[in-house]
Structure formats: structure tokens, C-alpha cells
Amino acid sequence: MNEIRNNLSVPARQLADAPWRKSTRSQTSNCVEVAPVGSGPAAIALRDSKDPHGPVLLFNRAGWLGFIAGAKEGQFDLN
């Protein structure tokens, strides 16, 4: 079995206590939330608001800024 190492891991308690904010563009069934998670390697957490105990994506500052830039440029559009 392959092990995936995640250098951006954050304790679950830190995620539970994080100040989650819902996107202003969220619709009834398409919601995401983001939260700062401290000053360590992981700076931003992203999750599906319909599944707050489910998977969380963790970004360092450079990764988050790249993700936002790509989203603004339409890099992730499905059309």
C-alpha cells in the first residue's frame, strides 16, 4: 500500500475550532467554506459546508493564492 505524506496536516481540533466562512457565491446546494488554520505550513482549509466532518483541503499560502488566481482565470470551469 502506498502512503501519501501530507506535510500540511492540521490537528482535527484546530479544524473544528477554526472560524469557517461560507462563500458569498454559495447557492443552496453548492457551498464551500474556508478558514485560516494558523501560521504553520497549512494556512487555509477548504471544505464542503454540507459535510463539515468530511474531507478538508489544506493549502499553504502560495498554493492558496495560486488556487484563487486559477479560479479567477476560469482554469477550473467545467464549460
mmCIF file of the N, C-alpha and C atoms, coordinates in Angstrom:
data_MODEL
# 
_entry.id   MODEL 
# 
loop_
_atom_site.group_PDB 
_atom_site.id 
_atom_site.type_symbol 
_atom_site.label_atom_id 
_atom_site.label_alt_id 
_atom_site.label_comp_id 
_atom_site.label_asym_id 
_atom_site.label_entity_id 
_atom_site.label_seq_id 
_atom_site.pdbx_PDB_ins_code 
_atom_site.Cartn_x 
_atom_site.Cartn_y 
_atom_site.Cartn_z 
_atom_site.occupancy 
_atom_site.B_iso_or_equiv 
_atom_site.pdbx_formal_charge 
_atom_site.auth_seq_id 
_atom_site.auth_comp_id 
_atom_site.auth_asym_id 
_atom_site.auth_atom_id 
_atom_site.pdbx_PDB_model_num 
ATOM 1   N N  . MET A 1 1  ? 0.847   -1.177 0.000   1.00 0.00 ? 1  MET A N  1 
ATOM 2   C CA . MET A 1 1  ? 0.000   0.000  0.000   1.00 0.00 ? 1  MET A CA 1 
ATOM 3   C C  . MET A 1 1  ? 0.888   1.234  0.000   1.00 0.00 ? 1  MET A C  1 
ATOM 4   N N  . ASN A 1 2  ? 0.539   2.201  -0.819  1.00 0.00 ? 2  ASN A N  1 
ATOM 5   C CA . ASN A 1 2  ? 1.281   3.452  -0.874  1.00 0.00 ? 2  ASN A CA 1 
ATOM 6   C C  . ASN A 1 2  ? 0.789   4.386  0.212   1.00 0.00 ? 2  ASN A C  1 
ATOM 7   N N  . GLU A 1 3  ? 1.705   5.044  0.836   1.00 0.00 ? 3  GLU A N  1 
ATOM 8   C CA . GLU A 1 3  ? 1.350   6.026  1.869   1.00 0.00 ? 3  GLU A CA 1 
ATOM 9   C C  . GLU A 1 3  ? 1.527   7.421  1.288   1.00 0.00 ? 3  GLU A C  1 
ATOM 10  N N  . ILE A 1 4  ? 0.516   8.232  1.442   1.00 0.00 ? 4  ILE A N  1 
ATOM 11  C CA . ILE A 1 4  ? 0.598   9.613  0.972   1.00 0.00 ? 4  ILE A CA 1 
ATOM 12  C C  . ILE A 1 4  ? 0.968   10.480 2.158   1.00 0.00 ? 4  ILE A C  1 
ATOM 13  N N  . ARG A 1 5  ? 2.083   11.144 2.063   1.00 0.00 ? 5  ARG A N  1 
ATOM 14  C CA . ARG A 1 5  ? 2.524   12.027 3.141   1.00 0.00 ? 5  ARG A CA 1 
ATOM 15  C C  . ARG A 1 5  ? 1.974   13.423 2.904   1.00 0.00 ? 5  ARG A C  1 
ATOM 16  N N  . ASN A 1 6  ? 1.398   13.971 3.931   1.00 0.00 ? 6  ASN A N  1 
ATOM 17  C CA . ASN A 1 6  ? 0.810   15.303 3.841   1.00 0.00 ? 6  ASN A CA 1 
ATOM 18  C C  . ASN A 1 6  ? 1.545   16.207 4.815   1.00 0.00 ? 6  ASN A C  1 
ATOM 19  N N  . ASN A 1 7  ? 2.419   17.043 4.297   1.00 0.00 ? 7  ASN A N  1 
ATOM 20  C CA . ASN A 1 7  ? 3.172   17.961 5.145   1.00 0.00 ? 7  ASN A CA 1 
ATOM 21  C C  . ASN A 1 7  ? 2.312   19.100 5.662   1.00 0.00 ? 7  ASN A C  1 
ATOM 22  N N  . LEU A 1 8  ? 1.068   19.193 5.182   1.00 0.00 ? 8  LEU A N  1 
ATOM 23  C CA . LEU A 1 8  ? 0.196   20.278 5.580   1.00 0.00 ? 8  LEU A CA 1 
ATOM 24  C C  . LEU A 1 8  ? -0.839  19.832 6.608   1.00 0.00 ? 8  LEU A C  1 
ATOM 25  N N  . SER A 1 9  ? -0.627  18.690 7.248   1.00 0.00 ? 9  SER A N  1 
ATOM 26  C CA . SER A 1 9  ? -1.640  18.181 8.165   1.00 0.00 ? 9  SER A CA 1 
ATOM 27  C C  . SER A 1 9  ? -1.853  19.137 9.334   1.00 0.00 ? 9  SER A C  1 
ATOM 28  N N  . VAL A 1 10 ? -3.083  19.150 9.806   1.00 0.00 ? 10 VAL A N  1 
ATOM 29  C CA . VAL A 1 10 ? -3.508  20.024 10.890  1.00 0.00 ? 10 VAL A CA 1 
ATOM 30  C C  . VAL A 1 10 ? -4.310  19.176 11.858  1.00 0.00 ? 10 VAL A C  1 
ATOM 31  N N  . PRO A 1 11 ? -4.137  19.349 13.171  1.00 0.00 ? 11 PRO A N  1 
ATOM 32  C CA . PRO A 1 11 ? -4.936  18.586 14.122  1.00 0.00 ? 11 PRO A CA 1 
ATOM 33  C C  . PRO A 1 11 ? -6.433  18.819 13.911  1.00 0.00 ? 11 PRO A C  1 
ATOM 34  N N  . ALA A 1 12 ? -7.223  17.750 14.018  1.00 0.00 ? 12 ALA A N  1 
ATOM 35  C CA . ALA A 1 12 ? -8.671  17.843 13.805  1.00 0.00 ? 12 ALA A CA 1 
ATOM 36  C C  . ALA A 1 12 ? -9.306  18.888 14.707  1.00 0.00 ? 12 ALA A C  1 
ATOM 37  N N  . ARG A 1 13 ? -8.842  19.019 15.943  1.00 0.00 ? 13 ARG A N  1 
ATOM 38  C CA . ARG A 1 13 ? -9.413  20.003 16.864  1.00 0.00 ? 13 ARG A CA 1 
ATOM 39  C C  . ARG A 1 13 ? -9.230  21.425 16.336  1.00 0.00 ? 13 ARG A C  1 
ATOM 40  N N  . GLN A 1 14 ? -8.074  21.678 15.743  1.00 0.00 ? 14 GLN A N  1 
ATOM 41  C CA . GLN A 1 14 ? -7.820  23.006 15.185  1.00 0.00 ? 14 GLN A CA 1 
ATOM 42  C C  . GLN A 1 14 ? -8.805  23.307 14.060  1.00 0.00 ? 14 GLN A C  1 
ATOM 43  N N  . LEU A 1 15 ? -9.149  22.296 13.274  1.00 0.00 ? 15 LEU A N  1 
ATOM 44  C CA . LEU A 1 15 ? -10.126 22.492 12.200  1.00 0.00 ? 15 LEU A CA 1 
ATOM 45  C C  . LEU A 1 15 ? -11.525 22.690 12.770  1.00 0.00 ? 15 LEU A C  1 
ATOM 46  N N  . ALA A 1 16 ? -11.869 21.964 13.826  1.00 0.00 ? 16 ALA A N  1 
ATOM 47  C CA . ALA A 1 16 ? -13.196 22.096 14.426  1.00 0.00 ? 16 ALA A CA 1 
ATOM 48  C C  . ALA A 1 16 ? -13.388 23.483 15.032  1.00 0.00 ? 16 ALA A C  1 
ATOM 49  N N  . ASP A 1 17 ? -12.328 24.049 15.572  1.00 0.00 ? 17 ASP A N  1 
ATOM 50  C CA . ASP A 1 17 ? -12.399 25.366 16.208  1.00 0.00 ? 17 ASP A CA 1 
ATOM 51  C C  . ASP A 1 17 ? -12.126 26.516 15.243  1.00 0.00 ? 17 ASP A C  1 
ATOM 52  N N  . ALA A 1 18 ? -11.830 26.199 13.995  1.00 0.00 ? 18 ALA A N  1 
ATOM 53  C CA . ALA A 1 18 ? -11.482 27.234 13.019  1.00 0.00 ? 18 ALA A CA 1 
ATOM 54  C C  . ALA A 1 18 ? -12.695 28.127 12.726  1.00 0.00 ? 18 ALA A C  1 
ATOM 55  N N  . PRO A 1 19 ? -12.447 29.391 12.413  1.00 0.00 ? 19 PRO A N  1 
ATOM 56  C CA . PRO A 1 19 ? -13.549 30.310 12.073  1.00 0.00 ? 19 PRO A CA 1 
ATOM 57  C C  . PRO A 1 19 ? -13.976 30.134 10.609  1.00 0.00 ? 19 PRO A C  1 
ATOM 58  N N  . TRP A 1 20 ? -14.758 29.105 10.339  1.00 0.00 ? 20 TRP A N  1 
ATOM 59  C CA . TRP A 1 20 ? -15.194 28.798 8.980   1.00 0.00 ? 20 TRP A CA 1 
ATOM 60  C C  . TRP A 1 20 ? -16.088 29.895 8.436   1.00 0.00 ? 20 TRP A C  1 
ATOM 61  N N  . ARG A 1 21 ? -15.852 30.269 7.180   1.00 0.00 ? 21 ARG A N  1 
ATOM 62  C CA . ARG A 1 21 ? -16.681 31.275 6.492   1.00 0.00 ? 21 ARG A CA 1 
ATOM 63  C C  . ARG A 1 21 ? -17.192 30.678 5.192   1.00 0.00 ? 21 ARG A C  1 
ATOM 64  N N  . LYS A 1 22 ? -18.482 30.877 4.930   1.00 0.00 ? 22 LYS A N  1 
ATOM 65  C CA . LYS A 1 22 ? -19.100 30.364 3.710   1.00 0.00 ? 22 LYS A CA 1 
ATOM 66  C C  . LYS A 1 22 ? -18.905 31.369 2.580   1.00 0.00 ? 22 LYS A C  1 
ATOM 67  N N  . SER A 1 23 ? -18.700 30.855 1.390   1.00 0.00 ? 23 SER A N  1 
ATOM 68  C CA . SER A 1 23 ? -18.542 31.707 0.220   1.00 0.00 ? 23 SER A CA 1 
ATOM 69  C C  . SER A 1 23 ? -19.787 32.555 -0.015  1.00 0.00 ? 23 SER A C  1 
ATOM 70  N N  . THR A 1 24 ? -19.592 33.802 -0.380  1.00 0.00 ? 24 THR A N  1 
ATOM 71  C CA . THR A 1 24 ? -20.724 34.678 -0.686  1.00 0.00 ? 24 THR A CA 1 
ATOM 72  C C  . THR A 1 24 ? -21.410 34.259 -1.982  1.00 0.00 ? 24 THR A C  1 
ATOM 73  N N  . ARG A 1 25 ? -20.756 33.446 -2.779  1.00 0.00 ? 25 ARG A N  1 
ATOM 74  C CA . ARG A 1 25 ? -21.338 32.959 -4.030  1.00 0.00 ? 25 ARG A CA 1 
ATOM 75  C C  . ARG A 1 25 ? -22.010 31.603 -3.874  1.00 0.00 ? 25 ARG A C  1 
ATOM 76  N N  . SER A 1 26 ? -22.083 31.104 -2.659  1.00 0.00 ? 26 SER A N  1 
ATOM 77  C CA . SER A 1 26 ? -22.701 29.807 -2.424  1.00 0.00 ? 26 SER A CA 1 
ATOM 78  C C  . SER A 1 26 ? -24.181 29.846 -2.741  1.00 0.00 ? 26 SER A C  1 
ATOM 79  N N  . GLN A 1 27 ? -24.640 28.742 -3.267  1.00 0.00 ? 27 GLN A N  1 
ATOM 80  C CA . GLN A 1 27 ? -26.059 28.552 -3.505  1.00 0.00 ? 27 GLN A CA 1 
ATOM 81  C C  . GLN A 1 27 ? -26.562 27.530 -2.502  1.00 0.00 ? 27 GLN A C  1 
ATOM 82  N N  . THR A 1 28 ? -27.825 27.192 -2.570  1.00 0.00 ? 28 THR A N  1 
ATOM 83  C CA . THR A 1 28 ? -28.411 26.264 -1.604  1.00 0.00 ? 28 THR A CA 1 
ATOM 84  C C  . THR A 1 28 ? -27.650 24.942 -1.530  1.00 0.00 ? 28 THR A C  1 
ATOM 85  N N  . SER A 1 29 ? -27.282 24.379 -2.662  1.00 0.00 ? 29 SER A N  1 
ATOM 86  C CA . SER A 1 29 ? -26.653 23.058 -2.643  1.00 0.00 ? 29 SER A CA 1 
ATOM 87  C C  . SER A 1 29 ? -25.179 23.065 -3.048  1.00 0.00 ? 29 SER A C  1 
ATOM 88  N N  . ASN A 1 30 ? -24.606 24.205 -3.321  1.00 0.00 ? 30 ASN A N  1 
ATOM 89  C CA . ASN A 1 30 ? -23.215 24.288 -3.768  1.00 0.00 ? 30 ASN A CA 1 
ATOM 90  C C  . ASN A 1 30 ? -22.423 25.210 -2.853  1.00 0.00 ? 30 ASN A C  1 
ATOM 91  N N  . CYS A 1 31 ? -22.110 24.756 -1.661  1.00 0.00 ? 31 CYS A N  1 
ATOM 92  C CA . CYS A 1 31 ? -21.460 25.623 -0.685  1.00 0.00 ? 31 CYS A CA 1 
ATOM 93  C C  . CYS A 1 31 ? -20.056 25.136 -0.340  1.00 0.00 ? 31 CYS A C  1 
ATOM 94  N N  . VAL A 1 32 ? -19.140 26.066 -0.256  1.00 0.00 ? 32 VAL A N  1 
ATOM 95  C CA . VAL A 1 32 ? -17.810 25.779 0.261   1.00 0.00 ? 32 VAL A CA 1 
ATOM 96  C C  . VAL A 1 32 ? -17.539 26.748 1.401   1.00 0.00 ? 32 VAL A C  1 
ATOM 97  N N  . GLU A 1 33 ? -16.668 26.326 2.294   1.00 0.00 ? 33 GLU A N  1 
ATOM 98  C CA . GLU A 1 33 ? -16.263 27.173 3.412   1.00 0.00 ? 33 GLU A CA 1 
ATOM 99  C C  . GLU A 1 33 ? -14.742 27.186 3.479   1.00 0.00 ? 33 GLU A C  1 
ATOM 100 N N  . VAL A 1 34 ? -14.194 28.298 3.905   1.00 0.00 ? 34 VAL A N  1 
ATOM 101 C CA . VAL A 1 34 ? -12.753 28.432 4.091   1.00 0.00 ? 34 VAL A CA 1 
ATOM 102 C C  . VAL A 1 34 ? -12.480 28.904 5.515   1.00 0.00 ? 34 VAL A C  1 
ATOM 103 N N  . ALA A 1 35 ? -11.288 28.576 5.991   1.00 0.00 ? 35 ALA A N  1 
ATOM 104 C CA . ALA A 1 35 ? -10.891 29.023 7.327   1.00 0.00 ? 35 ALA A CA 1 
ATOM 105 C C  . ALA A 1 35 ? -9.372  29.116 7.393   1.00 0.00 ? 35 ALA A C  1 
ATOM 106 N N  . PRO A 1 36 ? -8.873  30.136 8.071   1.00 0.00 ? 36 PRO A N  1 
ATOM 107 C CA . PRO A 1 36 ? -7.431  30.167 8.357   1.00 0.00 ? 36 PRO A CA 1 
ATOM 108 C C  . PRO A 1 36 ? -7.159  29.127 9.438   1.00 0.00 ? 36 PRO A C  1 
ATOM 109 N N  . VAL A 1 37 ? -6.026  28.453 9.341   1.00 0.00 ? 37 VAL A N  1 
ATOM 110 C CA . VAL A 1 37 ? -5.717  27.408 10.319  1.00 0.00 ? 37 VAL A CA 1 
ATOM 111 C C  . VAL A 1 37 ? -4.375  27.614 11.004  1.00 0.00 ? 37 VAL A C  1 
ATOM 112 N N  . GLY A 1 38 ? -3.940  28.840 11.109  1.00 0.00 ? 38 GLY A N  1 
ATOM 113 C CA . GLY A 1 38 ? -2.732  29.101 11.871  1.00 0.00 ? 38 GLY A CA 1 
ATOM 114 C C  . GLY A 1 38 ? -1.579  29.561 11.012  1.00 0.00 ? 38 GLY A C  1 
ATOM 115 N N  . SER A 1 39 ? -0.449  29.644 11.643  1.00 0.00 ? 39 SER A N  1 
ATOM 116 C CA . SER A 1 39 ? 0.727   30.184 10.970  1.00 0.00 ? 39 SER A CA 1 
ATOM 117 C C  . SER A 1 39 ? 1.711   29.106 10.550  1.00 0.00 ? 39 SER A C  1 
ATOM 118 N N  . GLY A 1 40 ? 1.326   27.836 10.666  1.00 0.00 ? 40 GLY A N  1 
ATOM 119 C CA . GLY A 1 40 ? 2.207   26.744 10.264  1.00 0.00 ? 40 GLY A CA 1 
ATOM 120 C C  . GLY A 1 40 ? 2.213   26.568 8.759   1.00 0.00 ? 40 GLY A C  1 
ATOM 121 N N  . PRO A 1 41 ? 2.672   25.389 8.289   1.00 0.00 ? 41 PRO A N  1 
ATOM 122 C CA . PRO A 1 41 ? 2.730   25.140 6.857   1.00 0.00 ? 41 PRO A CA 1 
ATOM 123 C C  . PRO A 1 41 ? 1.365   25.231 6.170   1.00 0.00 ? 41 PRO A C  1 
ATOM 124 N N  . ALA A 1 42 ? 0.316   24.797 6.853   1.00 0.00 ? 42 ALA A N  1 
ATOM 125 C CA . ALA A 1 42 ? -1.034  24.919 6.292   1.00 0.00 ? 42 ALA A CA 1 
ATOM 126 C C  . ALA A 1 42 ? -1.622  26.241 6.744   1.00 0.00 ? 42 ALA A C  1 
ATOM 127 N N  . ALA A 1 43 ? -2.028  27.047 5.795   1.00 0.00 ? 43 ALA A N  1 
ATOM 128 C CA . ALA A 1 43 ? -2.533  28.376 6.130   1.00 0.00 ? 43 ALA A CA 1 
ATOM 129 C C  . ALA A 1 43 ? -4.039  28.483 5.944   1.00 0.00 ? 43 ALA A C  1 
ATOM 130 N N  . ILE A 1 44 ? -4.597  27.724 4.988   1.00 0.00 ? 44 ILE A N  1 
ATOM 131 C CA . ILE A 1 44 ? -6.008  27.825 4.652   1.00 0.00 ? 44 ILE A CA 1 
ATOM 132 C C  . ILE A 1 44 ? -6.595  26.424 4.515   1.00 0.00 ? 44 ILE A C  1 
ATOM 133 N N  . ALA A 1 45 ? -7.796  26.245 5.072   1.00 0.00 ? 45 ALA A N  1 
ATOM 134 C CA . ALA A 1 45 ? -8.530  24.991 4.924   1.00 0.00 ? 45 ALA A CA 1 
ATOM 135 C C  . ALA A 1 45 ? -9.782  25.269 4.104   1.00 0.00 ? 45 ALA A C  1 
ATOM 136 N N  . LEU A 1 46 ? -10.180 24.307 3.276   1.00 0.00 ? 46 LEU A N  1 
ATOM 137 C CA . LEU A 1 46 ? -11.352 24.432 2.417   1.00 0.00 ? 46 LEU A CA 1 
ATOM 138 C C  . LEU A 1 46 ? -12.183 23.163 2.586   1.00 0.00 ? 46 LEU A C  1 
ATOM 139 N N  . ARG A 1 47 ? -13.513 23.321 2.764   1.00 0.00 ? 47 ARG A N  1 
ATOM 140 C CA . ARG A 1 47 ? -14.374 22.148 2.936   1.00 0.00 ? 47 ARG A CA 1 
ATOM 141 C C  . ARG A 1 47 ? -15.741 22.395 2.309   1.00 0.00 ? 47 ARG A C  1 
ATOM 142 N N  . ASP A 1 48 ? -16.484 21.321 2.148   1.00 0.00 ? 48 ASP A N  1 
ATOM 143 C CA . ASP A 1 48 ? -17.862 21.355 1.676   1.00 0.00 ? 48 ASP A CA 1 
ATOM 144 C C  . ASP A 1 48 ? -18.746 21.608 2.897   1.00 0.00 ? 48 ASP A C  1 
ATOM 145 N N  . SER A 1 49 ? -19.524 22.675 2.878   1.00 0.00 ? 49 SER A N  1 
ATOM 146 C CA . SER A 1 49 ? -20.331 23.019 4.051   1.00 0.00 ? 49 SER A CA 1 
ATOM 147 C C  . SER A 1 49 ? -21.416 21.986 4.340   1.00 0.00 ? 49 SER A C  1 
ATOM 148 N N  . LYS A 1 50 ? -21.805 21.192 3.342   1.00 0.00 ? 50 LYS A N  1 
ATOM 149 C CA . LYS A 1 50 ? -22.811 20.162 3.571   1.00 0.00 ? 50 LYS A CA 1 
ATOM 150 C C  . LYS A 1 50 ? -22.227 18.969 4.318   1.00 0.00 ? 50 LYS A C  1 
ATOM 151 N N  . ASP A 1 51 ? -20.905 18.868 4.390   1.00 0.00 ? 51 ASP A N  1 
ATOM 152 C CA . ASP A 1 51 ? -20.234 17.748 5.049   1.00 0.00 ? 51 ASP A CA 1 
ATOM 153 C C  . ASP A 1 51 ? -19.111 18.281 5.933   1.00 0.00 ? 51 ASP A C  1 
ATOM 154 N N  . PRO A 1 52 ? -19.463 18.991 7.014   1.00 0.00 ? 52 PRO A N  1 
ATOM 155 C CA . PRO A 1 52 ? -18.428 19.637 7.829   1.00 0.00 ? 52 PRO A CA 1 
ATOM 156 C C  . PRO A 1 52 ? -17.455 18.675 8.512   1.00 0.00 ? 52 PRO A C  1 
ATOM 157 N N  . HIS A 1 53 ? -17.802 17.397 8.593   1.00 0.00 ? 53 HIS A N  1 
ATOM 158 C CA . HIS A 1 53 ? -16.889 16.419 9.194   1.00 0.00 ? 53 HIS A CA 1 
ATOM 159 C C  . HIS A 1 53 ? -16.185 15.590 8.132   1.00 0.00 ? 53 HIS A C  1 
ATOM 160 N N  . GLY A 1 54 ? -16.388 15.961 6.866   1.00 0.00 ? 54 GLY A N  1 
ATOM 161 C CA . GLY A 1 54 ? -15.787 15.236 5.753   1.00 0.00 ? 54 GLY A CA 1 
ATOM 162 C C  . GLY A 1 54 ? -14.397 15.743 5.424   1.00 0.00 ? 54 GLY A C  1 
ATOM 163 N N  . PRO A 1 55 ? -13.928 15.436 4.221   1.00 0.00 ? 55 PRO A N  1 
ATOM 164 C CA . PRO A 1 55 ? -12.576 15.812 3.808   1.00 0.00 ? 55 PRO A CA 1 
ATOM 165 C C  . PRO A 1 55 ? -12.367 17.326 3.797   1.00 0.00 ? 55 PRO A C  1 
ATOM 166 N N  . VAL A 1 56 ? -11.138 17.701 4.073   1.00 0.00 ? 56 VAL A N  1 
ATOM 167 C CA . VAL A 1 56 ? -10.737 19.114 4.065   1.00 0.00 ? 56 VAL A CA 1 
ATOM 168 C C  . VAL A 1 56 ? -9.493  19.231 3.204   1.00 0.00 ? 56 VAL A C  1 
ATOM 169 N N  . LEU A 1 57 ? -9.489  20.207 2.300   1.00 0.00 ? 57 LEU A N  1 
ATOM 170 C CA . LEU A 1 57 ? -8.293  20.508 1.524   1.00 0.00 ? 57 LEU A CA 1 
ATOM 171 C C  . LEU A 1 57 ? -7.486  21.542 2.283   1.00 0.00 ? 57 LEU A C  1 
ATOM 172 N N  . LEU A 1 58 ? -6.185  21.326 2.373   1.00 0.00 ? 58 LEU A N  1 
ATOM 173 C CA . LEU A 1 58 ? -5.299  22.259 3.063   1.00 0.00 ? 58 LEU A CA 1 
ATOM 174 C C  . LEU A 1 58 ? -4.340  22.888 2.055   1.00 0.00 ? 58 LEU A C  1 
ATOM 175 N N  . PHE A 1 59 ? -4.183  24.173 2.162   1.00 0.00 ? 59 PHE A N  1 
ATOM 176 C CA . PHE A 1 59 ? -3.312  24.921 1.259   1.00 0.00 ? 59 PHE A CA 1 
ATOM 177 C C  . PHE A 1 59 ? -2.287  25.706 2.068   1.00 0.00 ? 59 PHE A C  1 
ATOM 178 N N  . ASN A 1 60 ? -1.049  25.772 1.567   1.00 0.00 ? 60 ASN A N  1 
ATOM 179 C CA . ASN A 1 60 ? -0.128  26.748 2.124   1.00 0.00 ? 60 ASN A CA 1 
ATOM 180 C C  . ASN A 1 60 ? -0.445  28.080 1.448   1.00 0.00 ? 60 ASN A C  1 
ATOM 181 N N  . ARG A 1 61 ? 0.182   29.142 1.876   1.00 0.00 ? 61 ARG A N  1 
ATOM 182 C CA . ARG A 1 61 ? -0.160  30.464 1.349   1.00 0.00 ? 61 ARG A CA 1 
ATOM 183 C C  . ARG A 1 61 ? 0.023   30.546 -0.172  1.00 0.00 ? 61 ARG A C  1 
ATOM 184 N N  . ALA A 1 62 ? 1.140   30.061 -0.679  1.00 0.00 ? 62 ALA A N  1 
ATOM 185 C CA . ALA A 1 62 ? 1.398   30.122 -2.125  1.00 0.00 ? 62 ALA A CA 1 
ATOM 186 C C  . ALA A 1 62 ? 0.387   29.276 -2.894  1.00 0.00 ? 62 ALA A C  1 
ATOM 187 N N  . GLY A 1 63 ? 0.065   28.099 -2.384  1.00 0.00 ? 63 GLY A N  1 
ATOM 188 C CA . GLY A 1 63 ? -0.911  27.237 -3.034  1.00 0.00 ? 63 GLY A CA 1 
ATOM 189 C C  . GLY A 1 63 ? -2.293  27.865 -3.070  1.00 0.00 ? 63 GLY A C  1 
ATOM 190 N N  . TRP A 1 64 ? -2.686  28.510 -1.965  1.00 0.00 ? 64 TRP A N  1 
ATOM 191 C CA . TRP A 1 64 ? -3.997  29.168 -1.901  1.00 0.00 ? 64 TRP A CA 1 
ATOM 192 C C  . TRP A 1 64 ? -4.072  30.323 -2.897  1.00 0.00 ? 64 TRP A C  1 
ATOM 193 N N  . LEU A 1 65 ? -3.035  31.150 -2.942  1.00 0.00 ? 65 LEU A N  1 
ATOM 194 C CA . LEU A 1 65 ? -3.030  32.266 -3.877  1.00 0.00 ? 65 LEU A CA 1 
ATOM 195 C C  . LEU A 1 65 ? -3.071  31.771 -5.323  1.00 0.00 ? 65 LEU A C  1 
ATOM 196 N N  . GLY A 1 66 ? -2.380  30.668 -5.612  1.00 0.00 ? 66 GLY A N  1 
ATOM 197 C CA . GLY A 1 66 ? -2.432  30.076 -6.937  1.00 0.00 ? 66 GLY A CA 1 
ATOM 198 C C  . GLY A 1 66 ? -3.814  29.530 -7.266  1.00 0.00 ? 66 GLY A C  1 
ATOM 199 N N  . PHE A 1 67 ? -4.456  28.898 -6.299  1.00 0.00 ? 67 PHE A N  1 
ATOM 200 C CA . PHE A 1 67 ? -5.814  28.380 -6.487  1.00 0.00 ? 67 PHE A CA 1 
ATOM 201 C C  . PHE A 1 67 ? -6.783  29.520 -6.788  1.00 0.00 ? 67 PHE A C  1 
ATOM 202 N N  . ILE A 1 68 ? -6.707  30.598 -6.019  1.00 0.00 ? 68 ILE A N  1 
ATOM 203 C CA . ILE A 1 68 ? -7.596  31.751 -6.231  1.00 0.00 ? 68 ILE A CA 1 
ATOM 204 C C  . ILE A 1 68 ? -7.350  32.368 -7.609  1.00 0.00 ? 68 ILE A C  1 
ATOM 205 N N  . ALA A 1 69 ? -6.089  32.524 -7.983  1.00 0.00 ? 69 ALA A N  1 
ATOM 206 C CA . ALA A 1 69 ? -5.769  33.092 -9.295  1.00 0.00 ? 69 ALA A CA 1 
ATOM 207 C C  . ALA A 1 69 ? -6.318  32.205 -10.408 1.00 0.00 ? 69 ALA A C  1 
ATOM 208 N N  . GLY A 1 70 ? -6.156  30.884 -10.277 1.00 0.00 ? 70 GLY A N  1 
ATOM 209 C CA . GLY A 1 70 ? -6.676  29.963 -11.283 1.00 0.00 ? 70 GLY A CA 1 
ATOM 210 C C  . GLY A 1 70 ? -8.191  30.010 -11.381 1.00 0.00 ? 70 GLY A C  1 
ATOM 211 N N  . ALA A 1 71 ? -8.862  30.116 -10.238 1.00 0.00 ? 71 ALA A N  1 
ATOM 212 C CA . ALA A 1 71 ? -10.327 30.205 -10.236 1.00 0.00 ? 71 ALA A CA 1 
ATOM 213 C C  . ALA A 1 71 ? -10.786 31.484 -10.930 1.00 0.00 ? 71 ALA A C  1 
ATOM 214 N N  . LYS A 1 72 ? -10.117 32.584 -10.662 1.00 0.00 ? 72 LYS A N  1 
ATOM 215 C CA . LYS A 1 72 ? -10.486 33.856 -11.294 1.00 0.00 ? 72 LYS A CA 1 
ATOM 216 C C  . LYS A 1 72 ? -10.267 33.817 -12.801 1.00 0.00 ? 72 LYS A C  1 
ATOM 217 N N  . GLU A 1 73 ? -9.271  33.068 -13.241 1.00 0.00 ? 73 GLU A N  1 
ATOM 218 C CA . GLU A 1 73 ? -8.966  32.970 -14.672 1.00 0.00 ? 73 GLU A CA 1 
ATOM 219 C C  . GLU A 1 73 ? -9.819  31.916 -15.377 1.00 0.00 ? 73 GLU A C  1 
ATOM 220 N N  . GLY A 1 74 ? -10.668 31.215 -14.638 1.00 0.00 ? 74 GLY A N  1 
ATOM 221 C CA . GLY A 1 74 ? -11.528 30.195 -15.237 1.00 0.00 ? 74 GLY A CA 1 
ATOM 222 C C  . GLY A 1 74 ? -10.855 28.862 -15.442 1.00 0.00 ? 74 GLY A C  1 
ATOM 223 N N  . GLN A 1 75 ? -9.707  28.638 -14.822 1.00 0.00 ? 75 GLN A N  1 
ATOM 224 C CA . GLN A 1 75 ? -8.945  27.414 -15.000 1.00 0.00 ? 75 GLN A CA 1 
ATOM 225 C C  . GLN A 1 75 ? -9.738  26.176 -14.575 1.00 0.00 ? 75 GLN A C  1 
ATOM 226 N N  . PHE A 1 76 ? -10.658 26.309 -13.650 1.00 0.00 ? 76 PHE A N  1 
ATOM 227 C CA . PHE A 1 76 ? -11.395 25.164 -13.123 1.00 0.00 ? 76 PHE A CA 1 
ATOM 228 C C  . PHE A 1 76 ? -12.830 25.101 -13.633 1.00 0.00 ? 76 PHE A C  1 
ATOM 229 N N  . ASP A 1 77 ? -13.209 25.981 -14.555 1.00 0.00 ? 77 ASP A N  1 
ATOM 230 C CA . ASP A 1 77 ? -14.562 25.978 -15.099 1.00 0.00 ? 77 ASP A CA 1 
ATOM 231 C C  . ASP A 1 77 ? -14.819 24.664 -15.843 1.00 0.00 ? 77 ASP A C  1 
ATOM 232 N N  . LEU A 1 78 ? -16.008 24.157 -15.705 1.00 0.00 ? 78 LEU A N  1 
ATOM 233 C CA . LEU A 1 78 ? -16.368 22.908 -16.363 1.00 0.00 ? 78 LEU A CA 1 
ATOM 234 C C  . LEU A 1 78 ? -16.850 23.123 -17.789 1.00 0.00 ? 78 LEU A C  1 
ATOM 235 N N  . ASN A 1 79 ? -17.148 24.328 -18.156 1.00 0.00 ? 79 ASN A N  1 
ATOM 236 C CA . ASN A 1 79 ? -17.660 24.608 -19.505 1.00 0.00 ? 79 ASN A CA 1 
ATOM 237 C C  . ASN A 1 79 ? -16.538 24.714 -20.495 1.00 0.00 ? 79 ASN A C  1 
# 
